[in-house]
Amino acid sequence: MITTFTLEQSDQWDRIVRSFSDYDTYWLSGYVRAFRIHGDGEPLLIFHENGETRGMNVVMRRDIAGAPGVTGRIAEGQLFDFATPYGYGGWIIEGDGTDRLFQEYGEWAAGHRIVSEFVRFHPVIHNHSACAPFYEVIPLGEVICMDLSSPDTVWANLTSKNRNVIRKAVKNDVKIYRGQYPAIYETFRRIYNETMDKDRASGYYYFGKEFYRSVLEDLPRNAQVFYAEREGEVIAASIILTANCRMNYHLSGSVRQYSPLAPTNLLLYEAALWGCENGYKTFYLGGGVGSGEDSLFKFKRAFYRGDLNRFHIGKKIFNREAYEDLLGMVKPENENFFPKYRG
């Protein structure tokens, strides 16, 4: 049986999420609330339970009438699609009855006018494996996840160059702190936006004040800002997500003129040590831009010498006829984008 929950049922939502052994922050109602504010769609928790099999999936439901190229061609409230919230998600399943789960889910989606779904599976949980029979699962780039077994393990997995720049940051009196209060989120927002300016990021990656207020208020036990200071000035900051023995490097920024001091290197190292002390087992850093092995990937790779995980995406079309009709209305700019009518 498929049951859905909205953010107005957040207590029930989070009780279900925390009842699964492999959940992470990305499935919690407080996490997706900020992305509703950002305009990513309406969050839903989709829950399946049948005998000894249970499954949950968190999605952003988007009205296709608002998609570029489709606007004005179909009425609002007629067709929808799903996408994983910013970050990672997909079905987490306990039990072996996946055939029935996905059959019921497919029927439910078609009955609720859902045309397609795009999934970014969690690279540490590896939840793409159980979903492979139902989705088109595609492997992309490798990603880095630190082992937090002990402080010695963390240090041993750093490259020698990374150890040296961390020592340099300490020598140059860079200090690492952490906090959960409005002023530090506002400081983070300023530094992060300056970093996005430097990287010439698209408008999507600029989050408003209400977004950060939601992170502060709706994730009080699952999000905090780690920040680097030198002579009383914040010179780098990162939002770190935590839940269920997992840490995740979420958003980050730094002041360009202090880059030679490597404040973010020290910040991530100190965050990892904090994770060791507080019972966390992994610290997920992610990979490069667009899953490529670029400079960002190499920066993160310097924190872990071990085997890497791989990031997978999933594609599903529930209503082929509606999907093809939508393609007839638009000319996709990117043939590799999914769903193509949003490309």
DONU-575375 format. One record per residue: residue in one letter; x, y, z of N, C-alpha, C in turn. Coordinates in pm, whole numbers, plus 50000, padded with zeros to 5 digits. Each point is the difference from the previous one (the first is absolute). Layout:
N
   r    n.px    n.py    n.pz   ca.px   ca.py   ca.pz    c.px    c.py    c.pz
   A       X       Y       Z       X       Y       Z       X       Y       Z
...
***
This chain:
343
   r    n.px    n.py    n.pz   ca.px   ca.py   ca.pz    c.px    c.py    c.pz
   M   50085   49880   50000   49915   50120   50000   50088   50124   50000
   I   49967   50098   49917   50072   50127   49991   49927   50105   50083
   T   50074   50067   50087   49948   50111   50079   50093   50119   49980
   T   49944   50119   49991   50083   50120   49982   49981   50096   50117
   F   50106   50074   50028   49999   50099   50109   50053   50133   49947
   T   49939   50108   50045   50044   50134   49963   50072   50064   50120
   L   50052   50119   49981   50070   50068   50108   49906   50040   50113
   E   49871   50004   49973   49904   50027   50107   49989   49880   50095
   Q   50057   49888   49962   50003   49879   50085   50145   49966   50036
   S   50078   50101   50031   50145   49981   50016   50036   49907   50115
   D   49922   49997   50107   50031   49910   50112   49989   49855   49956
   Q   49891   49966   49930   49985   49863   49948   50108   49970   49897
   W   50025   50097   49914   50104   49987   49897   50133   49959   50063
   D   50044   50075   50101   50132   49975   50057   50003   49872   50084
   R   49888   49963   50061   49997   49873   50072   50023   49883   49904
   I   49939   50008   49884   50019   49894   49900   50145   49998   49952
   V   50054   50118   49967   50137   50006   49949   50097   49940   50102
   R   49987   50038   50126   50095   49955   50101   49981   49853   50037
   S   49890   49940   49956   49979   49857   50026   50079   49912   49904
   F   50059   50058   49895   50081   49926   49904   50146   50004   50043
   S   50067   49889   49991   50138   49992   50050   50097   50081   49916
   D   49970   50022   49872   50097   50064   49911   49967   50144   49963
   Y   49913   50067   50075   49961   50135   49961   50116   50097   50015
   D   49985   50115   49934   50095   50110   50014   49920   50130   50004
   T   50069   50110   50025   49934   50130   50015   49911   50035   49881
   Y   50039   49958   49880   49930   50038   49878   49854   49955   49998
   W   49963   49903   50081   49862   49951   50002   49914   50072   50104
   L   50058   50078   50088   49924   50064   50108   49917   50117   49948
   S   49887   50022   50065   49909   50107   49957   50066   50137   50011
   G   50080   50021   50105   50066   50129   50017   50098   50032   49890
   Y   50059   49898   49940   50094   50022   49890   49926   50048   49875
   V   49893   49933   49964   49933   50034   49874   49916   50127   50013
   R   49966   50040   50121   49921   50122   50017   50074   50121   49942
   A   50130   50006   50021   50077   50113   49947   49996   50004   49849
   F   49995   49884   49936   50000   49997   49854   49861   50027   49942
   R   49896   49981   50080   49869   50050   49957   50003   50152   49998
   I   50059   50060   50102   50014   50146   50004   50080   50048   49880
   H   50100   49923   49960   50085   50036   49887   49929   49988   49865
   G   49882   49936   50001   49921   49990   49877   50019   49870   49923
   D   50049   49895   50067   50030   49876   49930   49880   49908   49983
   G   49888   50034   50061   49881   49916   49988   49940   49970   50135
   E   49902   49911   50000   49929   49961   50122   50055   49869   50051
   P   50059   49997   50120   50059   49876   50051   49895   49898   50040
   L   50028   49874   49971   49915   49888   50041   50089   49888   50053
   L   49955   49937   50108   50057   49873   50044   49906   49891   49951
   I   50052   49910   49920   49922   49888   49948   50042   49875   50077
   F   49904   49936   50064   50027   49887   50088   49923   49877   49953
   H   50070   49888   49993   49937   49872   49963   50022   49901   50112
   E   49896   49928   50035   50013   49893   50099   49911   49885   49959
   N   50059   49880   49994   49925   49880   49965   50070   49880   50063
   G   49939   49945   50105   50062   49888   50067   50133   50039   50060
   E   50106   49931   49961   50132   50026   50056   50082   50096   49915
   T   49940   50056   49896   50071   50094   49913   49950   50142   50024
   R   50095   50092   50019   49969   50141   50015   50092   50080   49910
   G   49950   50112   49955   50083   50088   49920   49957   50144   50015
   M   50095   50092   49981   49966   50143   50003   50080   50074   49894
   N   49939   50104   49948   50061   50082   49896   49956   50143   50022
   V   50093   50095   49998   49966   50142   50012   50020   50066   49865
   V   49899   50074   49955   50005   50064   49868   49952   50143   50010
   M   50037   50078   49899   49941   50132   49979   49903   49986   49883
   R   49873   50023   50025   49901   49993   49894   49992   50137   49931
   R   50018   49998   49868   50005   50124   49922   49889   50001   49895
   D   49932   50112   49990   49896   50015   49899   50068   50025   49865
   I   49975   49912   49905   50066   50011   49871   49955   50124   49924
   A   49883   50053   50035   49953   50122   49932   50096   50116   50019
   G   50083   49995   50103   50095   50107   50024   50135   49979   49937
   A   50019   49890   49929   50130   49972   49938   50024   50094   49882
   P   50122   50050   49983   50031   50085   49885   49966   49928   49869
   G   49937   50071   49910   49961   49940   49873   49862   49939   50001
   V   49953   49962   50118   49866   49941   50013   49899   50102   50049
   T   50050   50105   50067   49912   50101   50059   49898   50052   49898
   G   49873   49996   50040   49892   50047   49915   49945   49896   49905
   R   50064   49883   49993   49956   49896   49906   49916   49893   50068
   I   50015   49985   50133   49912   49911   50075   49955   50074   50125
   A   49887   49958   50053   49944   50067   50117   50075   49957   50126
   E   50003   50088   50098   50060   49966   50128   49921   49889   50068
   G   50071   49917   50073   49934   49895   50077   49961   49877   49920
   Q   50047   49989   49876   49962   49887   49915   50107   49891   49996
   L   50126   50038   49988   50110   49904   49991   50113   50043   50093
   F   50065   49899   50061   50107   50027   50096   50118   49908   49972
   D   50115   50036   50054   50111   49907   50003   50069   50008   50135
   F   50084   49901   50027   50073   49991   50125   50149   50018   49976
   A   50067   50060   50098   50147   50006   50000   50047   49986   50144
   T   50116   49937   50016   50062   49993   50131   50030   50142   50050
   P   49974   50029   50127   50042   50130   50053   50150   50021   49979
   Y   50041   50125   49994   50142   50034   49988   50081   49909   50094
   G   50099   49936   49945   50077   49904   50079   49971   49860   49953
   Y   49959   49914   50091   49981   49859   49967   49869   49948   50056
   G   49957   49887   49946   49876   49941   50046   49973   49867   49933
   G   49875   49981   49959   49960   49872   49942   49941   49908   50105
   W   49950   49886   49954   49939   49903   50090   50102   49937   50093
   I   49965   49994   50128   50069   49915   50097   49904   49887   50032
   I   50044   49877   49982   49911   49885   50009   50053   49902   50103
   E   49911   49952   50084   50031   49892   50094   49908   49883   49970
   G   50059   49884   49973   49921   49883   49962   50022   49965   49854
   D   49945   49888   49957   50027   49948   49866   49886   50020   49900
   G   49890   50057   50043   49884   50010   49910   50004   50120   49909
   T   50111   50020   49928   50013   50119   49917   49910   49996   49877
   D   49972   49882   49946   49915   49992   49881   49863   50060   50029
   R   49942   49960   50110   49867   50053   50034   50008   50149   50032
   L   50104   50041   50071   50016   50142   50032   50001   50084   49872
   F   50084   49961   49905   50012   50082   49879   49879   49988   49909
   Q   49932   49887   50004   49875   49990   49924   49896   50097   50055
   E   49985   49999   50133   49902   50090   50062   50041   50147   49980
   Y   50128   50027   50009   50048   50137   49983   49975   50049   49857
   G   50028   49916   49903   49975   50037   49861   49853   50028   49974
   E   49913   49916   50055   49855   50020   49983   49956   50127   50072
   W   50054   50021   50120   49963   50121   50075   50045   50126   49924
   A   50123   50000   49949   50052   50118   49930   49918   50030   49876
   A   49967   49897   49923   49919   50022   49879   49863   50054   50037
   G   49942   49950   50110   49869   50046   50043   50000   50141   50054
   H   50116   50050   50039   50010   50137   50052   50065   50094   49898
   R   49996   49963   49874   50044   50083   49887   50149   50038   50010
   I   50080   49906   50049   50144   50020   50005   50058   49946   49870
   V   50068   50085   49925   50051   49961   49868   50135   49931   50012
   S   50090   50053   50084   50136   49946   50007   50060   50028   50136
   E   50114   49935   50026   50073   50023   50124   50150   49995   49971
   F   50072   50096   50058   50146   50004   49992   50055   49984   50141
   V   50095   49906   50018   50052   49965   50132   50151   50018   50004
   R   50048   50057   50110   50143   49999   50032   50018   49909   50121
   F   50046   49880   49976   50012   49902   50107   50114   50037   50096
   H   49989   49954   50124   50098   50031   50103   50124   49913   49980
   P   50118   50061   49978   50119   49921   49968   50054   49916   50114
   V   49964   50033   50124   50050   49925   50114   49905   49887   50038
   I   49871   50025   49990   49901   49898   50032   49989   49895   49889
   H   50038   50039   49877   49994   49910   49883   49856   49952   49974
   N   49904   50088   50017   49860   49958   49982   49960   49985   49854
   H   50093   50029   49907   49969   49979   49859   49985   49852   49967
   S   50067   49913   50076   50001   49858   49964   49861   49939   50004
   A   49925   50026   50107   49865   49943   50012   49904   50060   49899
   C   50033   50119   49947   49910   50070   49909   50027   49970   49853
   A   50110   49929   49972   50041   49977   49861   49895   49931   49913
   P   49918   49907   50053   49900   49938   49913   49889   50095   49953
   F   49981   50111   50074   49886   50088   49971   50043   50127   49928
   Y   50118   50051   50032   50051   50122   49939   50108   49966   49898
   E   50023   50093   49908   50122   49994   49921   50109   50063   50087
   V   50088   49918   50052   50105   50045   50093   50129   50020   49922
   I   50059   50119   50016   50119   50037   49923   50113   50038   50095
   P   50115   49934   49991   50114   50038   50083   50068   50125   49946
   L   50036   50090   50089   50072   50121   49960   50137   50001   50069
   G   50043   50114   50051   50136   50011   50050   50021   49942   50139
   E   50128   49990   50036   50036   49954   50133   49991   50114   50100
   V   49975   49964   50126   49983   50098   50107   50079   49955   50122
   I   50027   50096   50088   50087   49976   50115   49919   49997   50128
   C   50027   49898   50082   49936   49989   50132   50106   49961   50102
   M   50024   50087   50096   50104   49975   50100   49956   49896   50102
   D   50095   49922   50046   49980   49901   50105   50031   50066   50134
   L   49899   50005   50089   50017   50067   50129   50019   49900   50113
   S   50061   49886   49971   50020   49897   50103   50077   50053   50120
   S   50098   50087   49975   50081   50056   50109   50075   50121   49947
   P   50047   50088   50089   50084   50112   49954   50124   49952   49925
   D   50059   49889   50043   50118   49948   49931   49965   49957   49858
   T   49883   49941   49983   49955   49958   49866   49980   50122   49911
   V   49940   50104   50054   49980   50123   49923   50134   50056   49953
   W   50096   50010   50092   50131   50057   49967   50074   49912   49899
   A   49993   49869   50019   50071   49907   49911   49949   50007   49857
   N   49873   50036   49984   49941   50005   49866   50021   50132   49928
   L   50058   50098   50066   50032   50127   49934   50126   49982   49915
   T   50005   50066   49887   50124   50000   49923   50105   50083   50074
   S   50126   49976   49969   50106   50075   50068   49990   50150   49973
   K   49961   50036   49879   49985   50142   49967   49888   50062   50082
   N   49891   49927   50017   49888   50052   50078   50040   50017   50146
   R   50075   49907   50053   50048   50014   50138   50083   50128   50016
   N   50083   50026   49899   50087   50118   50008   49919   50129   49999
   V   49896   50007   49914   49923   50126   49995   49915   50015   50125
   I   49958   49890   50060   49928   50007   50127   50093   50053   50109
   R   50122   49950   50003   50099   50052   50097   50024   50149   49976
   K   50003   50039   49872   50022   50141   49967   49886   50087   50052
   A   49877   49952   49985   49885   50077   50049   50009   50018   50151
   V   50035   49893   50071   50014   50008   50146   50111   50099   50036
   K   50113   49992   49930   50114   50089   50026   49964   50146   49979
   N   49907   50023   49905   49959   50137   49969   49879   50044   50083
   D   49978   49929   50109   49900   50040   50100   49856   49997   49947
   V   49972   49908   49909   49861   49978   49958   49932   49913   50105
   K   49886   50043   50047   49925   49928   50104   49867   49952   49943
   I   49955   49882   50044   49874   49943   49952   49898   49999   50113
   Y   49880   50048   49968   49889   50001   50095   49877   49942   49930
   R   49895   49982   50076   49874   49955   49941   49885   50068   50074
   G   49889   50019   49932   49889   50067   50064   49868   49980   49928
   Q   49893   50032   50074   49863   49993   49947   49925   50122   50051
   Y   50022   50113   49938   49932   50122   50041   49987   50091   49878
   P   49903   50092   50001   49970   50078   49879   50120   50073   49941
   A   50084   50061   50083   50109   50081   49948   50099   49916   49920
   I   50028   49878   50045   50099   49919   49926   49941   49952   49868
   Y   49869   49975   49995   49940   49964   49872   50002   50118   49903
   E   49982   50120   50052   50006   50117   49913   50143   50023   49951
   T   50097   49979   50088   50140   50008   49957   50029   49895   49895
   F   49951   49879   50023   50019   49895   49901   49939   50041   49866
   R   49880   50054   50003   49931   50038   49875   50083   50100   49921
   R   50059   50097   50069   50081   50100   49931   50124   49936   49936
   I   50070   49919   50075   50122   49937   49948   49966   49902   49888
   Y   49895   49924   50018   49960   49902   49898   49961   50071   49870
   N   49923   50108   50010   49960   50073   49879   50121   50059   49928
   E   50098   50049   50075   50122   50051   49937   50074   49888   49928
   T   49998   49881   50058   50062   49885   49935   49927   49964   49873
   M   49866   50004   50003   49922   49972   49879   50027   50105   49892
   D   50017   50126   50041   50035   50104   49904   50132   49966   49932
   K   50098   49961   50080   50132   49966   49948   49992   49882   49903
   D   49914   49902   50033   49988   49881   49916   49902   50018   49884
   R   49939   50120   49991   49902   50028   49896   49888   49897   49998
   A   49949   49971   50118   49894   49900   50015   49867   50052   49945
   S   49913   49909   49964   49866   50039   49953   49918   50053   50116
   G   49893   50069   49967   49915   50062   50102   49942   49902   50099
   Y   49983   49875   49960   49940   49900   50089   50080   49987   50130
   Y   50132   50016   49992   50085   49971   50114   50013   50116   50098
   Y   49920   50104   49981   49993   50109   50096   49872   49981   50084
   F   50018   49973   50128   49887   49973   50087   49968   50122   50084
   G   49872   50027   50018   49956   50120   50070   50005   49988   50151
   K   49973   50110   50067   50004   50003   50147   49900   49904   50061
   E   49882   49987   49939   49900   49909   50055   50045   49855   49991
   F   50075   49969   49897   50056   49865   49986   50090   49969   50120
   Y   50092   50090   50031   50092   49976   50111   49929   50003   50135
   R   49897   50082   50012   49922   50001   50124   49934   49864   50021
   S   49954   49940   49890   49939   49867   50010   50103   49896   50043
   V   50120   50005   49942   50105   49905   50040   50028   50012   50150
   L   50009   50123   50048   50027   50026   50141   49888   49947   50089
   E   49875   50031   49963   49887   49970   50088   49944   49860   49981
   D   50008   49946   49881   49936   49871   49972   50096   49882   50009
   L   50130   50028   50009   50099   49893   50018   50089   50029   50121
   P   49940   50027   50116   50081   50042   50115   50098   49894   50048
   R   49972   49872   49974   50089   49893   50045   50076   49936   49884
   N   49982   50054   49879   50057   49932   49883   50081   50091   49909
   A   50017   50127   50035   50079   50090   49917   50070   50102   50088
   Q   50124   50030   49965   50075   50104   50070   50105   50056   49906
   V   50048   50119   50035   50103   50065   49921   50134   49981   50069
   F   50093   49937   49931   50140   50000   50042   50068   50117   49929
   Y   50080   50078   50073   50059   50117   49936   50143   50023   50050
   A   50079   50059   49911   50140   50030   50028   50014   50149   50025
   E   50071   50034   50105   50026   50141   50034   50149   50026   50005
   R   50036   50122   49962   50137   50048   50019   49993   50146   50042
   E   50056   50027   50114   50001   50136   50057   49857   50056   50007
   G   49907   49915   50041   49862   50043   50021   49914   50007   49876
   E   50054   49969   49883   49923   50004   49875   49971   49859   49951
   V   49875   49975   49962   49963   49870   49943   50051   49996   49856
   I   50083   49902   49970   50063   49995   49867   49958   49877   49919
   A   49927   49907   50060   49944   49884   49929   49890   49942   50087
   A   49900   49942   49937   49889   49942   50076   49933   49891   49918
   S   49947   49900   50071   49932   49889   49935   49880   49957   50084
   I   49890   49970   49933   49887   49938   50068   50020   49849   49994
   I   50002   49938   50117   50018   49856   50012   49870   49938   50051
   L   49953   49899   49931   49879   49927   50040   50038   49874   50076
   T   49923   49967   50102   50029   49882   50080   49872   49926   50036
   A   50006   49868   49987   49888   49915   50042   50043   49855   49990
   N   49954   49918   50096   50013   49855   49990   50144   49956   49975
   C   50093   50057   50073   50144   49968   49993   50064   50043   49868
   R   49935   50087   49923   50054   50048   49873   50015   50151   50004
   M   50114   50050   49947   50020   50142   49979   50005   50027   49849
   N   49950   50117   49960   49999   50037   49859   50045   50144   49984
   Y   50095   50021   49910   50050   50133   49962   49898   50059   49904
   H   49926   50100   50045   49881   50043   49927   50028   50121   49911
   L   50019   50117   50059   50031   50122   49926   50126   50062   50061
   S   50080   50069   49917   50125   50052   50053   50044   50124   49923
   G   50072   50087   50069   50055   50119   49936   50123   50047   50074
   S   50080   50080   49933   50122   50053   50063   50033   50136   49941
   V   50075   50079   50076   50043   50132   49955   50128   49982   49917
   R   49996   50047   49877   50108   49970   49905   50137   50041   50050
   Q   50012   50117   50061   50133   50051   50036   50070   49913   50104
   Y   49920   49916   50071   50060   49914   50102   50022   49857   49951
   S   49976   49975   49873   50017   49865   49947   50139   49941   50025
   P   50108   50080   49991   50133   49942   50026   50016   49942   50140
   L   49915   50039   50093   50008   49947   50136   49926   49867   50015
   A   49931   49955   49896   49928   49871   49999   49902   49986   50116
   P   49915   50100   50024   49908   49987   50115   49899   49887   49984
   T   49956   49973   49877   49902   49894   49982   50061   49862   50025
   N   50127   49983   49968   50067   49873   50032   49997   49974   50150
   L   50038   50102   50077   49998   49984   50145   49858   49981   50050
   L   49905   50073   49944   49860   49990   50041   49949   49856   49984
   L   50025   49940   49883   49951   49863   49977   50071   49900   50090
   Y   50126   50020   50022   50073   49911   50090   49944   50009   50142
   E   49980   50122   50049   49946   50017   50135   49857   49949   50010
   A   49920   50018   49894   49864   49947   49999   50003   49847   50009
   A   50094   49938   49928   50014   49854   50005   50037   49954   50141
   L   50090   50071   50065   50037   49964   50137   49880   50014   50094
   W   49923   50106   49982   49878   50018   50080   49906   49882   49977
   G   49990   49956   49875   49915   49886   49969   50047   49874   50071
   C   50131   49976   50001   50055   49885   50072   49960   50003   50147
   E   50014   50116   50061   49972   50014   50143   49852   49985   50033
   N   49914   50022   49901   49856   49999   50026   49928   49880   49937
   G   50075   49897   49965   49939   49874   49960   49961   49988   49854
   Y   50045   50093   49915   49968   49989   49858   50100   49906   49932
   K   49952   49928   49901   50081   49896   49936   50057   50043   49864
   T   49928   50085   49929   50045   50043   49868   49981   50149   49984
   F   50081   50060   49915   49988   50142   49966   50005   50009   49848
   Y   49884   50023   49941   49988   50002   49855   50037   50137   49946
   L   50097   50004   49909   50045   50127   49942   49947   50023   49859
   G   49963   49894   49929   49952   50014   49863   50112   49990   49899
   G   49974   50049   49880   50098   49991   49892   50020   50133   49931
   G   50032   49993   49872   50025   50120   49922   49873   50057   49939
   V   50013   50113   49935   49887   50063   49931   49958   49910   49884
   G   49870   49970   49995   49950   49915   49892   50061   49861   50000
   S   50038   49952   50118   50060   49867   50017   50135   49986   49931
   G   50064   50111   49969   50130   49995   49934   50115   49996   50100
   E   50116   49956   49954   50120   49997   50085   50077   50130   49981
   D   49940   50108   50047   50055   50134   49984   50077   50042   50126
   S   50029   50128   50012   50076   50049   50115   49923   49979   50131
   L   49867   50013   49996   49921   49977   50121   50009   49855   50043
   F   49993   49909   49904   50015   49858   50030   50137   49973   50063
   K   50104   50057   49942   50136   49977   50051   50017   50056   50142
   F   49935   50115   50026   50003   50056   50135   49939   49902   50100
   K   49884   49945   49967   49933   49908   50091   50075   49867   50010
   R   50056   49956   49889   50073   49873   50000   50118   50004   50096
   A   50055   50118   50027   50114   50012   50091   49966   49966   50144
   F   49871   49980   50029   49957   49967   50136   49979   49850   50022
   Y   50013   49921   49893   49974   49857   50017   50075   49919   49895
   R   50086   49911   50047   50082   49919   49910   49932   49870   49958
   G   49892   49963   50067   49939   49869   49979   49917   49991   49874
   D   49928   49889   49988   49913   49976   49884   49888   50103   49997
   L   49959   50036   49880   49897   50102   49983   49864   49936   49973
   N   49896   50074   50033   49864   49962   49963   49968   50060   49863
   R   49890   49954   49942   49957   50054   49872   49857   50054   50013
   F   49979   50112   49936   49870   50066   49998   49916   49944   49886
   H   49871   49970   50029   49908   49948   49899   49875   50088   49993
   I   49947   50013   49881   49871   50065   49982   49899   49898   49948
   G   49873   50035   50010   49895   49913   49950   49896   50078   49922
   K   49948   49937   49895   49897   50061   49916   49881   49905   49990
   K   49880   50057   50005   49880   49919   49986   49891   50080   49930
   I   49939   49941   49900   49885   50060   49932   49878   49918   50039
   F   49904   50063   50065   49878   49932   50041   49892   50006   49892
   N   49999   50110   49925   49897   50021   49898   50069   50034   49869
   R   50027   49897   49920   50075   50018   49876   49926   50091   49902
   E   49870   49985   49990   49922   50081   49905   50009   50148   50035
   A   49981   50032   50128   50008   50141   50041   50142   50053   49983
   Y   50099   49916   50027   50140   50040   49984   50029   50039   49855
   E   49955   49916   49906   50022   50028   49858   49923   50124   49955
   D   49879   50017   50052   49923   50120   49966   50074   50126   50045
   L   50059   49996   50120   50075   50115   50050   50123   50028   49916
   L   50066   49894   49953   50116   50019   49913   49961   50069   49869
   G   49876   49976   49957   49953   50064   49879   49977   50150   50015
   M   49995   50047   50125   49977   50142   50026   50129   50080   50010
   V   50112   49933   50027   50125   50071   50027   50111   49944   49912
   K   50105   50078   49989   50121   49956   49933   50111   49999   50103
   P   50036   49881   50053   50099   49994   50108   50134   50058   49957
   E   50057   50083   50088   50133   50055   49975   50109   49899   50034
   N   49968   49909   50092   50097   49900   50043   49936   49863   49990
   E   50041   49922   49902   49939   49869   49977   50028   49903   50113
   N   50102   50025   50081   50035   49910   50109   49922   50032   50129
   F   49927   50111   49999   49927   50040   50120   49878   49910   50017
   F   49964   49976   50126   49877   49924   50028   49922   50069   50110
   P   49868   50013   49977   49926   49966   49877   50030   50099   49889
   K   49998   49951   49877   50043   50083   49887   49913   50123   49981
   Y   49873   49992   50038   49913   50118   49980   50038   50115   50094
   R   50087   49974   50097   50053   50108   50085   50141   50041   49959
   G   50053   49936   49896   50136   50027   49958   50012   50120   49910
***
